């Protein structure tokens, strides 16, 4: 994924320097450039970027005022001929401050900061998009993938388990205790010596039972207080 950059500077030469630098880096792309911050604000109403290279001294709206206007700013790198604003800009959560004329090695250090910051964020985003799953053995040779967000209820059948999911059922050789320990405790709870259920699949609670997809499952006497407390704490009312 390419990193989208916006350049805001009232000096055409300064814009060209940054453009030329970025063109040499494969993962970075200049989506647009502006000679004033007003036009940049209009662009950002409908467009998004990952990084803004921003001058401070500009007509109509200076760089510092521009930063303060942004509600959800992307990464900001100041490119200025003056260094006296460095402390103030870092208080505004600016990623880096480049003093003109900008040498390419110093520019690359700033890009490395961008990579580190976006790398962490992107890794976190990708991780959150992953669907957790387990592989279970359904016969001597075959392993089946089960997505955790599809599990409805896991039922004990003595030395076997029946796993009921939104896409079907399967039988595996395991104990309920062992399998339940593989599941995230924030999403699943054992309600009986024979049942472990997915909390978010519960349609109703009545007395000592829960309803999932039209079927009722009894909550064991020794489990009922813990189950009701966990389910009610998981709900937002």
N, CA, C and O of each residue as an XYZ file, in Angstrom:
948
protein
N       0.836     -1.188      0.000
C       0.000      0.000      0.000
C       0.876      1.245      0.000
O       1.786      1.375      0.818
N       0.592      2.167     -0.933
C       1.398      3.377     -1.062
C       0.969      4.417     -0.039
O      -0.205      4.516      0.318
N       1.940      5.187      0.422
C       1.689      6.233      1.409
C       1.399      7.528      0.669
O       2.242      8.032     -0.074
N       0.212      8.060      0.876
C      -0.249      9.244      0.140
C       0.219     10.520      0.819
O       0.032     10.708      2.021
N       0.832     11.399      0.023
C       1.418     12.624      0.574
C       0.799     13.868     -0.064
O       0.431     13.872     -1.238
N       0.696     14.916      0.744
C       0.227     16.227      0.295
C       1.303     17.248      0.647
O       1.859     17.218      1.745
N       1.594     18.155     -0.289
C       2.604     19.188     -0.063
C       1.922     20.548     -0.065
O       1.164     20.873     -0.979
N       2.200     21.346      0.975
C       1.634     22.698      1.063
C       2.779     23.666      1.292
O       3.407     23.656      2.351
N       3.054     24.513      0.287
C       4.171     25.447      0.383
C       3.949     26.540     -0.663
O       3.541     26.249     -1.788
N       4.214     27.790     -0.297
C       4.005     28.879     -1.257
C       5.207     29.099     -2.165
O       5.204     30.014     -2.987
N       6.237     28.267     -2.023
C       7.407     28.352     -2.894
C       7.412     27.174     -3.868
O       7.585     26.032     -3.441
N       7.229     27.424     -5.154
C       7.227     26.333     -6.146
C       8.499     25.500     -6.117
O       8.456     24.285     -6.315
N       9.638     26.156     -5.868
C      10.898     25.413     -5.829
C      10.905     24.413     -4.680
O      11.377     23.287     -4.832
N      10.379     24.829     -3.527
C      10.333     23.939     -2.363
C       9.429     22.742     -2.636
O       9.740     21.617     -2.246
N       8.310     22.993     -3.307
C       7.402     21.889     -3.668
C       8.113     20.906     -4.583
O       8.001     19.693     -4.402
N       8.838     21.420     -5.560
C       9.536     20.550     -6.520
C      10.616     19.710     -5.850
O      10.817     18.550     -6.209
N      11.314     20.296     -4.873
C      12.349     19.537     -4.155
C      11.730     18.329     -3.460
O      12.243     17.216     -3.568
N      10.619     18.551     -2.744
C       9.974     17.451     -2.010
C       9.408     16.422     -2.985
O       9.515     15.217     -2.758
N       8.805     16.906     -4.075
C       8.269     15.981     -5.091
C       9.379     15.098     -5.646
O       9.218     13.884     -5.771
N      10.510     15.723     -5.978
C      11.625     14.952     -6.546
C      12.166     13.925     -5.553
O      12.515     12.808     -5.936
N      12.233     14.301     -4.298
C      12.679     13.356     -3.279
C      11.712     12.171     -3.168
O      12.130     11.013     -3.139
N      10.430     12.480     -3.108
C       9.422     11.430     -2.928
C       9.336     10.504     -4.140
O       9.028      9.322     -3.992
N       9.605     11.031     -5.333
C       9.560     10.206     -6.537
C      10.623      9.123     -6.537
O      10.519      8.138     -7.268
N      11.643      9.310     -5.716
C      12.717      8.316     -5.643
C      12.421      7.201     -4.646
O      13.164      6.224     -4.551
N      11.323      7.360     -3.902
C      10.954      6.379     -2.884
C       9.717      5.632     -3.353
O       8.673      6.236     -3.598
N       9.836      4.325     -3.477
C       8.797      3.518     -4.116
C       7.445      3.582     -3.406
O       6.412      3.619     -4.075
N       7.421      3.596     -2.084
C       6.165      3.475     -1.350
C       5.431      4.789     -1.133
O       4.342      4.798     -0.558
N       6.010      5.904     -1.584
C       5.403      7.203     -1.341
C       4.842      7.791     -2.638
O       5.433      7.653     -3.709
N       3.697      8.444     -2.514
C       3.019      9.010     -3.679
C       2.510     10.416     -3.349
O       1.854     10.619     -2.328
N       2.816     11.383     -4.217
C       2.302     12.737     -4.056
C       0.937     12.809     -4.723
O       0.833     12.708     -5.945
N      -0.103     12.984     -3.929
C      -1.454     13.033     -4.502
C      -1.813     14.431     -4.980
O      -2.627     14.585     -5.891
N      -1.201     15.471     -4.364
C      -1.450     16.848     -4.805
C      -0.510     17.789     -4.056
O       0.140     17.406     -3.083
N      -0.457     19.035     -4.539
C       0.319     20.071     -3.855
C      -0.414     21.392     -4.003
O      -1.114     21.624     -4.989
N      -0.243     22.262     -3.000
C      -0.935     23.547     -2.992
C       0.006     24.635     -2.519
O       0.895     24.403     -1.700
N      -0.211     25.844     -3.060
C       0.617     26.984     -2.674
C       0.033     27.751     -1.501
O       0.641     28.703     -1.012
N      -1.154     27.337     -1.043
C      -1.743     27.963      0.143
C      -2.586     26.945      0.905
O      -3.059     25.959      0.340
N      -2.763     27.204      2.197
C      -3.442     26.251      3.074
C      -4.952     26.218      2.856
O      -5.590     25.209      3.156
N      -5.531     27.293      2.345
C      -6.978     27.329      2.102
C      -7.371     26.280      1.072
O      -8.320     25.525      1.285
N      -6.643     26.229     -0.048
C      -6.932     25.225     -1.079
C      -6.727     23.817     -0.538
O      -7.454     22.894     -0.905
N      -5.731     23.653      0.338
C      -5.485     22.339      0.934
C      -6.650     21.923      1.824
O      -7.053     20.760      1.816
N      -7.193     22.865      2.591
C      -8.352     22.551      3.441
C      -9.533     22.099      2.596
O     -10.231     21.150      2.955
N      -9.759     22.774      1.476
C     -10.858     22.382      0.588
C     -10.643     20.985      0.023
O     -11.589     20.210     -0.118
N      -9.400     20.671     -0.298
C      -9.078     19.326     -0.794
C      -9.362     18.270      0.264
O      -9.906     17.209     -0.044
N      -8.996     18.557      1.510
C      -9.125     17.577      2.591
C     -10.573     17.346      3.017
O     -10.852     16.402      3.756
N     -11.494     18.188      2.565
C     -12.907     17.959      2.873
C     -13.401     16.666      2.230
O     -14.274     15.984      2.766
N     -12.819     16.340      1.056
C     -13.260     15.148      0.328
C     -12.149     14.133      0.086
O     -12.410     13.009     -0.343
N     -10.913     14.531      0.361
C      -9.798     13.622      0.126
C      -9.048     13.326      1.408
O      -9.114     14.099      2.363
N      -8.340     12.217      1.434
C      -7.547     11.831      2.599
C      -6.114     11.541      2.178
O      -5.859     11.061      1.074
N      -5.195     11.839      3.069
C      -3.780     11.548      2.828
C      -3.184     10.978      4.111
O      -3.778     11.068      5.185
N      -2.009     10.394      3.977
C      -1.303      9.837      5.137
C      -0.344     10.840      5.766
O      -0.148     10.851      6.982
N       0.257     11.691      4.914
C       1.278     12.629      5.385
C       1.094     13.987      4.708
O       0.791     14.059      3.517
N       1.279     15.055      5.472
C       1.302     16.401      4.906
C       2.669     17.021      5.173
O       3.126     17.076      6.315
N       3.319     17.490      4.098
C       4.545     18.288      4.209
C       4.112     19.751      4.168
O       3.534     20.206      3.181
N       4.391     20.478      5.236
C       3.749     21.775      5.452
C       4.740     22.875      5.767
O       5.552     22.752      6.684
N       4.667     23.960      4.996
C       5.441     25.159      5.306
C       4.699     25.960      6.377
O       3.496     25.783      6.569
N       5.417     26.834      7.069
C       4.777     27.641      8.113
C       4.373     29.013      7.589
O       3.220     29.419      7.741
N       5.311     29.733      6.974
C       5.020     31.085      6.493
C       4.334     31.017      5.132
O       4.971     30.777      4.107
N       3.025     31.235      5.147
C       2.236     31.231      3.913
C       1.185     32.331      3.993
O       0.803     32.745      5.088
N       0.714     32.808      2.840
C      -0.287     33.879      2.850
C      -1.658     33.373      3.322
O      -1.963     32.184      3.224
N      -2.452     34.277      3.824
C      -3.827     34.069      4.273
C      -3.890     33.209      5.531
O      -4.363     33.664      6.573
N      -3.412     31.963      5.437
C      -3.452     31.039      6.573
C      -2.082     30.406      6.744
O      -1.609     29.686      5.865
N      -1.444     30.677      7.882
C      -0.110     30.117      8.098
C      -0.201     28.645      8.515
O      -1.275     28.144      8.849
N       0.940     27.975      8.487
C       0.969     26.538      8.762
C       0.493     26.156     10.147
O      -0.205     25.153     10.299
N       0.855     26.935     11.171
C       0.449     26.606     12.536
C      -1.063     26.722     12.704
O      -1.686     25.882     13.354
N      -1.645     27.754     12.124
C      -3.104     27.920     12.193
C      -3.801     26.800     11.435
O      -4.852     26.315     11.852
N      -3.204     26.396     10.320
C      -3.752     25.291      9.536
C      -3.812     24.011     10.374
O      -4.818     23.302     10.356
N      -2.745     23.722     11.100
C      -2.712     22.512     11.932
C      -3.817     22.545     12.976
O      -4.486     21.540     13.216
N      -4.006     23.703     13.594
C      -4.999     23.822     14.663
C      -6.427     23.672     14.159
O      -7.324     23.326     14.927
N      -6.642     23.929     12.880
C      -7.977     23.791     12.293
C      -8.324     22.327     12.046
O      -9.492     21.948     12.128
N      -7.334     21.511     11.748
C      -7.590     20.118     11.376
C      -8.167     19.342     12.556
O      -7.613     19.356     13.655
N      -9.295     18.661     12.311
C      -9.921     17.857     13.375
C      -9.206     16.533     13.566
O      -8.931     16.135     14.698
N      -8.904     15.847     12.478
C      -8.198     14.571     12.543
C      -7.009     14.629     11.587
O      -7.058     14.074     10.490
N      -5.949     15.301     12.008
C      -4.815     15.486     11.100
C      -4.096     14.187     10.787
O      -4.006     13.304     11.641
N      -3.581     14.062      9.566
C      -2.679     12.942      9.262
C      -1.315     13.241      9.873
O      -1.185     14.180     10.659
N      -0.313     12.469      9.529
C       1.036     12.769     10.002
C       1.501     14.088      9.390
O       1.278     14.346      8.207
N       2.143     14.911     10.201
C       2.545     16.246      9.762
C       4.063     16.393      9.833
O       4.677     16.090     10.856
N       4.660     16.862      8.736
C       6.086     17.155      8.700
C       6.248     18.605      8.265
O       5.848     18.977      7.162
N       6.836     19.420      9.134
C       7.052     20.823      8.829
C       8.282     20.962      7.931
O       9.305     20.319      8.164
N       8.172     21.811      6.899
C       9.307     22.140      6.032
C       9.426     23.659      6.014
O       8.681     24.332      5.303
N      10.351     24.194      6.786
C      10.439     25.644      6.968
C      11.881     26.130      6.874
O      12.827     25.399      7.167
N      12.019     27.384      6.457
C      13.346     28.000      6.431
C      13.749     28.519      7.800
O      14.879     28.969      7.989
N      12.830     28.459      8.755
C      13.082     28.992     10.101
C      12.925     27.869     11.128
O      12.029     27.032     11.020
N      13.810     27.867     12.120
C      13.770     26.793     13.112
C      13.147     27.203     14.436
O      13.045     26.381     15.346
N      12.719     28.484     14.567
C      12.244     28.946     15.868
C      10.871     28.429     16.256
O      10.433     28.609     17.392
N      10.186     27.781     15.307
C       8.852     27.273     15.621
C       8.855     25.785     16.001
O       7.795     25.195     16.212
N      10.034     25.189     16.084
C      10.131     23.743     16.293
C       9.420     23.290     17.561
O       8.640     22.337     17.527
N       9.682     23.967     18.686
C       9.072     23.548     19.952
C       7.565     23.651     19.888
O       6.855     22.747     20.329
N       7.072     24.753     19.340
C       5.617     24.943     19.261
C       4.956     23.877     18.388
O       3.874     23.389     18.715
N       5.593     23.523     17.300
C       4.986     22.526     16.411
C       4.964     21.139     17.042
O       4.008     20.389     16.845
N       5.998     20.788     17.794
C       5.994     19.473     18.432
C       4.927     19.372     19.507
O       4.435     18.282     19.799
N       4.569     20.504     20.097
C       3.445     20.506     21.034
C       2.132     20.254     20.308
O       1.133     19.883     20.923
N       2.142     20.460     18.986
C       0.967     20.169     18.157
C       1.042     18.765     17.553
O       0.296     18.446     16.628
N       1.932     17.936     18.070
C       2.084     16.536     17.657
C       2.573     16.393     16.222
O       2.158     15.489     15.497
N       3.467     17.304     15.821
C       4.102     17.191     14.511
C       5.124     16.059     14.550
O       5.846     15.904     15.535
N       5.183     15.269     13.478
C       6.086     14.120     13.456
C       7.544     14.526     13.314
O       8.421     13.950     13.958
N       7.803     15.524     12.463
C       9.189     15.946     12.259
C       9.213     17.395     11.779
O       8.204     17.932     11.322
N      10.400     18.023     11.895
C      10.582     19.428     11.538
C      11.839     19.519     10.685
O      12.948     19.324     11.183
N      11.666     19.815      9.397
C      12.783     19.888      8.465
C      13.086     21.344      8.133
O      12.195     22.096      7.740
N      14.342     21.734      8.292
C      14.751     23.110      8.020
C      15.342     23.190      6.613
O      16.248     22.433      6.267
N      14.818     24.120      5.804
C      15.309     24.324      4.437
C      16.678     25.005      4.462
O      16.949     25.804      5.357
N      17.530     24.705      3.506
C      17.361     23.705      2.443
C      17.475     22.283      3.003
O      18.350     21.994      3.820
N      16.592     21.421      2.558
C      16.485     20.071      3.120
C      17.391     19.121      2.339
O      17.232     18.947      1.131
N      18.322     18.526      3.030
C      19.205     17.540      2.405
C      18.482     16.185      2.342
O      17.667     15.850      3.202
N      18.808     15.432      1.305
C      18.103     14.163      1.103
C      18.288     13.184      2.267
O      17.305     12.553      2.657
N      19.486     13.014      2.849
C      19.618     12.094      3.994
C      18.716     12.491      5.169
O      18.132     11.628      5.824
N      18.606     13.791      5.429
C      17.727     14.237      6.518
C      16.268     13.981      6.162
O      15.463     13.631      7.024
N      15.932     14.158      4.888
C      14.567     13.885      4.424
C      14.229     12.410      4.619
O      13.113     12.074      5.014
N      15.185     11.537      4.344
C      14.954     10.104      4.500
C      14.710      9.725      5.952
O      13.937      8.808      6.228
N      15.359     10.418      6.886
C      15.108     10.160      8.301
C      13.646     10.445      8.654
O      13.018      9.720      9.425
N      13.126     11.523      8.064
C      11.719     11.849      8.297
C      10.813     10.764      7.726
O       9.816     10.397      8.348
N      11.150     10.251      6.548
C      10.337      9.193      5.937
C      10.407      7.906      6.754
O       9.433      7.157      6.828
N      11.546      7.657      7.356
C      11.662      6.478      8.226
C      10.725      6.587      9.418
O      10.147      5.590      9.851
N      10.573      7.798      9.951
C       9.623      8.022     11.043
C       8.198      7.740     10.574
O       7.395      7.153     11.300
N       7.901      8.169      9.350
C       6.575      7.905      8.783
C       6.340      6.406      8.677
O       5.283      5.904      9.061
N       7.328      5.701      8.157
C       7.197      4.248      8.005
C       6.970      3.561      9.340
O       6.133      2.665      9.452
N       7.721      3.984     10.356
C       7.560      3.367     11.671
C       6.179      3.640     12.238
O       5.526      2.733     12.755
N       5.729      4.893     12.144
C       4.416      5.247     12.708
C       3.285      4.549     11.966
O       2.401      3.962     12.589
N       3.310      4.611     10.639
C       2.241      3.973      9.865
C       2.365      2.469      9.902
O       1.359      1.763      9.831
N       3.579      1.966     10.010
C       3.765      0.514     10.096
C       3.087     -0.051     11.305
O       2.436     -1.092     11.217
N       3.222      0.614     12.452
C       2.562      0.172     13.687
C       1.061      0.229     13.521
O       0.352     -0.712     13.877
N       0.571      1.345     12.974
C      -0.876      1.512     12.822
C      -1.463      0.497     11.861
O      -2.523     -0.073     12.118
N      -0.757      0.267     10.734
C      -1.287     -0.655      9.742
C      -1.273     -2.080     10.256
O      -2.197     -2.853     10.003
N      -0.207     -2.425     10.987
C      -0.158     -3.775     11.550
C      -1.312     -3.982     12.520
O      -1.935     -5.044     12.555
N      -1.578     -2.958     13.296
C      -2.682     -3.056     14.254
C      -4.012     -3.187     13.538
O      -4.873     -3.966     13.945
N      -4.177     -2.408     12.451
C      -5.425     -2.477     11.698
C      -5.612     -3.848     11.053
O      -6.702     -4.419     11.075
N      -4.512     -4.366     10.474
C      -4.611     -5.675      9.832
C      -4.944     -6.758     10.834
O      -5.732     -7.661     10.556
N      -4.331     -6.657     12.008
C      -4.582     -7.660     13.038
C      -6.041     -7.638     13.460
O      -6.653     -8.680     13.694
N      -6.592     -6.424     13.554
C      -7.986     -6.320     13.989
C      -8.942     -6.859     12.937
O     -10.061     -7.262     13.254
N      -8.492     -6.864     11.665
C      -9.347     -7.359     10.595
C      -9.284     -8.880     10.458
O     -10.155     -9.473      9.823
N      -8.286     -9.511     11.034
C      -8.162    -10.959     10.935
C      -9.302    -11.645     11.678
O      -9.716    -11.190     12.745
N      -9.803    -12.725     11.123
C     -10.829    -13.512     11.795
C     -10.147    -14.664     12.522
O      -9.601    -15.559     11.876
N     -10.167    -14.659     13.853
C      -9.541    -15.755     14.596
C     -10.199    -17.092     14.269
O     -11.407    -17.157     14.042
N      -9.406    -18.145     14.247
C      -9.935    -19.468     13.901
C      -9.123    -20.545     14.610
O      -8.043    -20.299     15.147
N      -9.687    -21.739     14.588
C      -9.005    -22.923     15.090
C      -9.090    -24.012     14.030
O     -10.055    -24.071     13.268
N      -8.075    -24.876     13.981
C      -8.162    -26.089     13.181
C      -8.473    -27.241     14.127
O      -7.786    -27.434     15.130
N      -9.510    -28.004     13.804
C      -9.884    -29.154     14.635
C      -9.859    -30.415     13.769
O     -10.153    -30.375     12.574
N      -9.508    -31.517     14.395
C      -9.441    -32.793     13.674
C     -10.805    -33.462     13.698
O     -11.316    -33.806     14.763
N     -11.397    -33.647     12.515
C     -12.730    -34.248     12.453
C     -12.676    -35.725     12.049
O     -13.677    -36.433     12.159
N     -11.544    -36.181     11.595
C     -11.309    -37.617     11.454
C      -9.794    -37.823     11.521
O      -9.058    -36.880     11.813
N      -9.335    -39.006     11.261
C      -7.917    -39.301     11.460
C      -7.003    -38.503     10.532
O      -5.832    -38.290     10.845
N      -7.533    -38.064      9.397
C      -6.678    -37.400      8.411
C      -7.057    -35.948      8.140
O      -6.223    -35.175      7.669
N      -8.283    -35.566      8.425
C      -8.771    -34.258      7.997
C      -8.812    -33.249      9.144
O      -9.326    -33.536     10.225
N      -8.254    -32.055      8.884
C      -8.330    -30.931      9.812
C      -9.275    -29.892      9.225
O      -9.166    -29.542      8.050
N     -10.197    -29.403     10.036
C     -11.192    -28.438      9.562
C     -10.984    -27.094     10.250
O     -10.792    -27.027     11.464
N     -11.026    -26.014      9.447
C     -10.914    -24.675     10.010
C     -12.280    -24.221     10.513
O     -13.282    -24.325      9.806
N     -12.303    -23.711     11.756
C     -13.530    -23.172     12.339
C     -13.264    -21.735     12.764
O     -12.388    -21.479     13.590
N     -14.019    -20.803     12.202
C     -13.886    -19.402     12.607
C     -14.605    -19.205     13.939
O     -15.747    -19.633     14.109
N     -13.927    -18.555     14.879
C     -14.493    -18.397     16.214
C     -15.772    -17.577     16.200
O     -16.668    -17.811     17.011
N     -15.865    -16.610     15.281
C     -17.067    -15.772     15.261
C     -18.285    -16.486     14.679
O     -19.379    -15.924     14.644
N     -18.092    -17.742     14.216
C     -19.226    -18.525     13.714
C     -19.731    -19.545     14.743
O     -20.792    -20.140     14.555
N     -18.984    -19.744     15.812
C     -19.390    -20.746     16.806
C     -20.619    -20.258     17.577
O     -20.658    -19.127     18.061
N     -21.625    -21.143     17.678
C     -22.829    -20.849     18.460
C     -22.739    -21.497     19.839
O     -22.838    -20.833     20.870
N     -22.549    -22.808     19.823
C     -22.513    -23.565     21.074
C     -21.663    -24.814     20.876
O     -21.661    -25.417     19.803
N     -20.946    -25.189     21.920
C     -20.138    -26.414     21.918
C     -20.754    -27.353     22.946
O     -20.895    -27.005     24.119
N     -21.119    -28.546     22.489
C     -21.852    -29.495     23.340
C     -21.027    -30.752     23.593
O     -20.475    -31.347     22.668
N     -20.955    -31.142     24.855
C     -20.202    -32.333     25.226
C     -21.011    -33.592     24.937
O     -22.192    -33.676     25.272
N     -20.348    -34.582     24.302
C     -20.939    -35.901     24.042
C     -19.982    -36.953     24.600
O     -19.391    -37.736     23.855
N     -19.841    -36.955     25.930
C     -18.891    -37.835     26.612
C     -17.467    -37.537     26.151
O     -16.913    -36.501     26.519
N     -16.865    -38.413     25.357
C     -15.487    -38.203     24.931
C     -15.377    -37.368     23.657
O     -14.281    -37.167     23.134
N     -16.515    -36.883     23.161
C     -16.531    -36.100     21.929
C     -17.235    -34.765     22.165
O     -17.894    -34.557     23.184
N     -17.075    -33.870     21.191
C     -17.772    -32.589     21.234
C     -18.504    -32.369     19.918
O     -18.016    -32.734     18.849
N     -19.670    -31.772     20.017
C     -20.375    -31.307     18.826
C     -20.275    -29.790     18.799
O     -20.757    -29.107     19.703
N     -19.644    -29.272     17.751
C     -19.475    -27.834     17.611
C     -20.518    -27.327     16.628
O     -20.472    -27.653     15.442
N     -21.448    -26.535     17.118
C     -22.490    -25.962     16.279
C     -22.067    -24.565     15.836
O     -21.790    -23.705     16.672
N     -22.016    -24.337     14.535
C     -21.624    -23.040     14.009
C     -22.698    -22.522     13.053
O     -23.632    -23.244     12.703
N     -22.556    -21.287     12.645
C     -23.516    -20.701     11.706
C     -23.413    -21.335     10.320
O     -24.313    -21.182      9.495
N     -22.314    -22.044     10.069
C     -22.153    -22.678      8.756
C     -22.256    -24.198      8.810
O     -22.007    -24.864      7.805
N     -22.620    -24.762      9.968
C     -22.785    -26.206     10.063
C     -22.340    -26.773     11.400
O     -22.135    -26.039     12.367
N     -22.192    -28.104     11.439
C     -21.791    -28.795     12.669
C     -20.637    -29.736     12.381
O     -20.444    -30.189     11.252
N     -19.883    -30.017     13.417
C     -18.844    -31.036     13.279
C     -18.616    -31.708     14.626
O     -18.884    -31.126     15.678
N     -18.118    -32.942     14.581
C     -17.832    -33.728     15.782
C     -16.328    -33.892     15.900
O     -15.657    -34.268     14.938
N     -15.798    -33.605     17.089
C     -14.366    -33.779     17.296
C     -14.138    -34.574     18.577
O     -15.017    -34.660     19.435
N     -12.959    -35.146     18.693
C     -12.589    -35.905     19.882
C     -11.861    -34.975     20.838
O     -10.695    -34.645     20.621
N     -12.547    -34.548     21.900
C     -11.956    -33.646     22.875
C     -12.880    -33.542     24.076
O     -14.046    -33.931     24.010
N     -12.355    -33.015     25.172
C     -13.215    -32.739     26.314
C     -13.673    -31.288     26.236
O     -13.015    -30.457     25.610
N     -14.790    -30.987     26.866
C     -15.309    -29.627     26.847
C     -14.363    -28.670     27.564
O     -14.188    -27.529     27.137
N     -13.762    -29.128     28.637
C     -12.825    -28.272     29.379
C     -11.628    -27.878     28.520
O     -11.241    -26.710     28.478
N     -11.052    -28.853     27.843
C      -9.878    -28.572     27.018
C     -10.219    -27.612     25.879
O      -9.460    -26.685     25.596
N     -11.354    -27.833     25.233
C     -11.712    -26.989     24.095
C     -12.081    -25.578     24.566
O     -11.707    -24.593     23.929
N     -12.808    -25.483     25.670
C     -13.196    -24.176     26.195
C     -11.968    -23.338     26.528
O     -11.968    -22.121     26.344
N     -10.921    -23.999     27.018
C      -9.692    -23.268     27.349
C      -8.999    -22.679     26.123
O      -8.175    -21.773     26.252
N      -9.328    -23.188     24.935
C      -8.763    -22.649     23.700
C      -9.497    -21.400     23.228
O      -8.989    -20.660     22.385
N     -10.685    -21.163     23.765
C     -11.526    -20.051     23.307
C     -11.280    -18.812     24.162
O     -11.002    -18.934     25.354
N     -11.377    -17.608     23.565
C     -11.192    -16.374     24.348
C     -12.303    -16.212     25.384
O     -13.486    -16.243     25.046
N     -11.916    -16.041     26.639
C     -12.899    -16.002     27.730
C     -13.818    -14.792     27.657
O     -14.905    -14.805     28.235
N     -13.394    -13.739     26.950
C     -14.269    -12.572     26.835
C     -15.450    -12.832     25.894
O     -16.458    -12.128     25.951
N     -15.323    -13.851     25.021
C     -16.353    -14.125     24.013
C     -17.158    -15.387     24.286
O     -18.264    -15.536     23.767
N     -16.617    -16.300     25.094
C     -17.272    -17.583     25.335
C     -17.352    -17.855     26.829
O     -16.513    -17.398     27.605
N     -18.372    -18.606     27.218
C     -18.508    -18.964     28.629
C     -19.155    -20.331     28.750
O     -20.075    -20.665     28.003
N     -18.671    -21.109     29.686
C     -19.272    -22.414     29.965
C     -20.484    -22.197     30.862
O     -20.383    -21.553     31.906
N     -21.627    -22.736     30.451
C     -22.853    -22.520     31.218
C     -23.360    -23.792     31.893
O     -24.309    -23.755     32.675
N     -22.716    -24.913     31.583
C     -23.197    -26.211     32.071
C     -22.049    -27.193     31.899
O     -21.120    -26.924     31.138
N     -22.094    -28.303     32.578
C     -21.024    -29.286     32.380
C     -21.026    -29.821     30.953
O     -20.059    -30.446     30.518
N     -22.128    -29.569     30.218
C     -22.223    -30.074     28.849
C     -22.189    -28.988     27.779
O     -22.152    -29.314     26.592
N     -22.199    -27.678     28.165
C     -22.316    -26.619     27.160
C     -21.341    -25.472     27.406
O     -21.155    -25.018     28.535
N     -20.728    -25.021     26.320
C     -20.033    -23.735     26.281
C     -20.650    -22.939     25.140
O     -20.848    -23.469     24.047
N     -20.953    -21.675     25.390
C     -21.674    -20.891     24.383
C     -20.919    -19.616     24.014
O     -20.057    -19.144     24.756
N     -21.267    -19.073     22.847
C     -20.752    -17.769     22.425
C     -21.681    -16.695     22.986
O     -22.881    -16.696     22.712
N     -21.121    -15.786     23.767
C     -21.940    -14.787     24.452
C     -22.722    -13.921     23.460
O     -23.887    -13.604     23.701
N     -22.091    -13.539     22.353
C     -22.773    -12.633     21.429
C     -23.853    -13.324     20.591
O     -24.580    -12.666     19.846
N     -23.957    -14.663     20.716
C     -25.002    -15.377     19.967
C     -26.259    -15.605     20.804
O     -27.230    -16.181     20.314
N     -26.251    -15.159     22.059
C     -27.422    -15.335     22.917
C     -28.537    -14.394     22.459
O     -28.331    -13.186     22.336
N     -29.709    -14.959     22.211
C     -30.869    -14.156     21.799
C     -31.721    -13.739     22.992
O     -32.356    -12.685     22.957
N     -31.743    -14.556     24.053
C     -32.576    -14.235     25.220
C     -32.091    -15.020     26.432
O     -31.479    -16.081     26.305
N     -32.378    -14.473     27.606
C     -32.115    -15.158     28.874
C     -33.426    -15.212     29.639
O     -34.094    -14.191     29.802
N     -33.794    -16.380     30.105
C     -35.039    -16.517     30.866
C     -34.843    -17.555     31.964
O     -34.563    -18.723     31.695
N     -34.997    -17.104     33.206
C     -34.815    -18.026     34.323
C     -33.425    -18.597     34.330
O     -32.442    -17.858     34.384
N     -33.335    -19.920     34.276
C     -32.028    -20.585     34.293
C     -31.669    -21.151     32.916
O     -31.060    -22.215     32.810
N     -32.058    -20.422     31.865
C     -31.737    -20.899     30.519
C     -31.432    -19.728     29.582
O     -31.823    -18.586     29.825
N     -30.725    -20.056     28.511
C     -30.452    -19.069     27.469
C     -31.022    -19.598     26.156
O     -31.168    -20.805     25.963
N     -31.339    -18.665     25.260
C     -31.883    -19.056     23.958
C     -30.914    -18.632     22.868
O     -30.477    -17.483     22.806
N     -30.588    -19.599     22.004
C     -29.698    -19.339     20.870
C     -30.340    -19.948     19.630
O     -30.543    -21.159     19.549
N     -30.653    -19.095     18.676
C     -31.278    -19.519     17.415
C     -32.498    -20.407     17.645
O     -32.654    -21.441     16.996
N     -33.353    -19.997     18.565
C     -34.612    -20.692     18.802
C     -34.527    -21.898     19.712
O     -35.554    -22.497     20.031
N     -33.330    -22.271     20.140
C     -33.170    -23.421     21.027
C     -32.762    -22.954     22.421
O     -31.987    -22.010     22.569
N     -33.297    -23.632     23.447
C     -32.999    -23.263     24.829
C     -31.970    -24.224     25.422
O     -32.002    -25.431     25.187
N     -31.061    -23.643     26.196
C     -30.022    -24.427     26.851
C     -30.015    -24.057     28.332
O     -29.974    -22.882     28.696
N     -30.054    -25.082     29.173
C     -30.126    -24.871     30.618
C     -28.770    -24.435     31.166
O     -27.727    -24.969     30.787
N     -28.806    -23.459     32.061
C     -27.601    -23.043     32.769
C     -27.479    -23.904     34.028
O     -28.417    -23.975     34.822
N     -26.359    -24.539     34.208
C     -26.164    -25.399     35.378
C     -26.250    -24.611     36.683
O     -25.898    -23.432     36.733
N     -26.717    -25.270     37.724
C     -26.929    -24.610     39.004
C     -25.641    -23.979     39.545
O     -25.676    -22.888     40.113
N     -24.526    -24.652     39.371
C     -23.257    -24.132     39.886
C     -22.651    -23.040     38.998
O     -21.672    -22.397     39.377
N     -23.243    -22.835     37.807
C     -22.705    -21.857     36.872
C     -23.540    -20.575     36.816
O     -23.071    -19.557     36.307
N     -24.771    -20.613     37.333
C     -25.747    -19.583     37.006
C     -25.335    -18.174     37.433
O     -25.527    -17.227     36.671
N     -24.776    -18.015     38.627
C     -24.401    -16.675     39.084
C     -23.291    -16.081     38.215
O     -23.359    -14.920     37.814
N     -22.274    -16.887     37.931
C     -21.160    -16.417     37.114
C     -21.620    -16.098     35.695
O     -21.199    -15.103     35.105
N     -22.496    -16.961     35.148
C     -22.967    -16.775     33.777
C     -23.778    -15.493     33.653
O     -23.530    -14.689     32.755
N     -24.737    -15.293     34.536
C     -25.583    -14.102     34.446
C     -24.768    -12.829     34.651
O     -25.004    -11.827     33.975
N     -23.817    -12.860     35.572
C     -22.977    -11.681     35.799
C     -22.150    -11.358     34.546
O     -22.020    -10.197     34.157
N     -21.592    -12.413     33.921
C     -20.751    -12.206     32.732
C     -21.587    -11.694     31.568
O     -21.174    -10.777     30.859
N     -22.766    -12.285     31.369
C     -23.599    -11.889     30.240
C     -24.112    -10.463     30.416
O     -24.094     -9.676     29.470
N     -24.561    -10.131     31.602
C     -25.093     -8.789     31.844
C     -24.001     -7.737     31.780
O     -24.246     -6.609     31.355
N     -22.792     -8.102     32.202
C     -21.667     -7.156     32.104
C     -21.234     -6.940     30.658
O     -20.659     -5.903     30.327
N     -21.508     -7.917     29.800
C     -21.139     -7.802     28.400
C     -22.142     -6.976     27.612
O     -21.862     -6.516     26.505
N     -23.331     -6.797     28.214
C     -24.387     -6.088     27.492
C     -24.278     -4.590     27.712
O     -23.802     -4.145     28.757
N     -24.719     -3.810     26.730
C     -24.796     -2.364     26.874
C     -26.270     -1.976     26.876
O     -26.978     -2.222     25.899
N     -26.735     -1.376     27.960
C     -28.159     -1.061     28.089
C     -28.345      0.448     28.083
O     -29.473      0.932     28.182
